[in-house]
């Protein structure tokens, strides 16, 4: 898939990959098997150490190890975007420079959480990363996690000032804002809300960085293509209906607890997460298992 007229090479279905843990350590065997499964299933690219990858609990050596392992495993078969954002510009720069050294293809930089900087502080933060690292950068706006909502104007300013800020992962399902981002900024839009993939694509987004792709990578990639303007909208509607229960229940508790639990049920990794996250409650676990059975993902 390639949408013309955009400077962003990151298009199609990108999976926000979880970080497999076992006994407190990264399980690189499961990590490699997940990557190979996604490549075989048609996933267009990987996002490592993002929200779903429990980046907030990773040490810098662990983050760097994941980037290096992903680069070695993929052998350039699919692009890798490394999650490097923190709520401190200095540590974000350190993580970004480590990711560049590891050989990733792009950086995912979240808006600084907890500090809640205004527009000017946000622009200065992202500009510092852009000035220090010359590889493609994807902004990440997820107000439900960070407490701030990056404005269209801030995105426009950053895209105009830094040509290698190529996209924004927009996780707020505000379709008016998505339309404005597409029409008024120079950056591409990547959907960050699994329940709204078809809506985003119809408005001009070039792809998704999603969680549901962890369970159904081939169908997620198909949905992204079918929902493009001029695509197979009947098929897209069928896929939206089919994936909706999964997209809902993967957020029935804090991400990535449900998706790791689901992948464990599917035999792909351990459900282990790091505190302060913990195992699912019995009632929500029962609901997730029921949804996985109806989707024929477990027996």
Secondary structure, 3 states (H helix, E strand, C coil): CCCCCCCCCCCEEEEECCCCEECCEECHHHHHHHHHHHHHHCCCEEEECCCCCCHHHCCHHHHHHHHHHHHHHHCCCCEEEEECCCCCHHHHHHHHHHHHHHCCCEEEEECCCCCCCCHHHHHHHHHHHHHHCCCEEEEEECHHHHCCCCCHHHHHHHHHHCCCEEEEEECCCCHHHHHHHHHHCCCEEEECCHHHHHHHHHCCCCEEEECHHHCCHHHHHHHHHHCCCCCCHHHHHHHHHHHHHHHHHCCCCCCCHHHHHHHHHCCCCCCCCCCCCCCCCHHHHHHHHHHHHHCCCCC
